Amino acid sequence: MIVKRLNSSNAIEYRELRLEGLLNYPSAFGSSYEEEKESSNEVYENRLASEFITLGAFENGQLTGIVTLVKETKMKLKHRANIYAMYVRSVAHGKGIGKSLMIEAINRAKELDGIEQVYLSVNKDNVAARRLYLSMGFETFGIDKRSLKIEDTYYDEEHMVLFL
């Protein structure tokens, strides 16, 4: 397995994997499949060409996992970065891909000038993801009750931080 930063040339496969995650695990993301399915490849090319650090895990040349690290830009928040859009294909679960992505994202955060802490949010019911984040040293600092609403079902989000 190889973990590397994605760029605009990875837009098509990134879009495909992102849409798969949104479709299969709607309660894991703030965005929805319905909102993003109409986005063009150009939207994803621009996203991957931005200052955001989107990492991809490749197995046998196929993109199987993704995660995005975003550095805060406002003066009072410049010591923080956020992790978004973590997803690993179901067929690749249990192979350490999520852990490899998180290790690389944390290492990239440490390399960014001035970053002291990394934040993420996770569906409180996502046991595997929560276990991974806790094993990486993230700590819970709050619960956002009924954070997401999908049709008539609410989902709580757990907010976590890792102090570098």
Salt bridges, closest charged atoms under 4 A:
GLU16 OE2 - ARG89 NH2 3.19
GLU20 OE1 - ARG89 NE 2.85
GLU36 OE2 - ARG18 NH2 2.77
GLU36 OE1 - ARG47 NH1 3.64
GLU59 OE1 - LYS95 NZ 3.54
GLU104 OE2 - ARG108 NE 2.77
ASP144 OD2 - HIS159 NE2 3.88
GLU158 OE1 - ARG130 NE 2.34
